Amino acid sequence: MIMKKRWISLYVENEVGVLAKIAGLFSGKSYNLMSLTVGTTEDSTMSRMTISVESDDATFEQIKKQLNRCVEVIEVIDFTNCPIHRKEVLYIKVKKCDEKIKNEVLRIAGIFKLPIVDYGKEEILLECMQTETRNDEMIAYFSQYFKNIEVVRGGSVAIQGVSIQDK
């Protein structure tokens, strides 16, 4: 049984309780959600969920079948074997900064092209919009050099890449 990270996208009805129902489906079967992001689409009656799970092939097929049975689910898109573009938002706040620490944070932000989104007397807030793996690396890097950091990250969003025939 080979476990691997998988990505799935759902178009769902944009109604109260749909998120709870989908999350309940996962918890009821003891499937662990690694990431879940929800937002409205170009059609205000629909939302799009991007979900990441770690599972084996058989479990993932079961997850897709159960999602397809939900009345509120309009479409299930499996991103497992297709090229996708995926990003996650990450905020890193470096706290209790003196001038030396601020200068080092600014230098690192410049190297990695991280926008400074807020700046205070003793804090600097950076934004990183990368893949989950790259954001993990950023957290490890900042944790190594700065002792007072705060990290907030959102779930990933994903979209299927453009077909070569469309280019």
Sequence and secondary structure as in RCSB ss.txt:
>XXXX:A:sequence
MIMKKRWISLYVENEVGVLAKIAGLFSGKSYNLMSLTVGTTEDSTMSRMTISVESDDATFEQIKKQLNRCVEVIE
VIDFTNCPIHRKEVLYIKVKKCDEKIKNEVLRIAGIFKLPIVDYGKEEILLECMQTETRNDEMIAYFSQYFKNIE
VVRGGSVAIQGVSIQDK
>XXXX:A:secstr
   EEEEEEEEEE  TTHHHHHHHHHHHTT  EEEEEEEE SSTTEEEEEEEEEE HHHHHHHHHHHHH TTEEE
EEE TTS EEEEEEEEEEE S  HHHHHHHHHHHHHHT  EEEE SS EEEEEEE HHHHHHHHHHHHHH SSEE
EEE   EEEE   GGG 
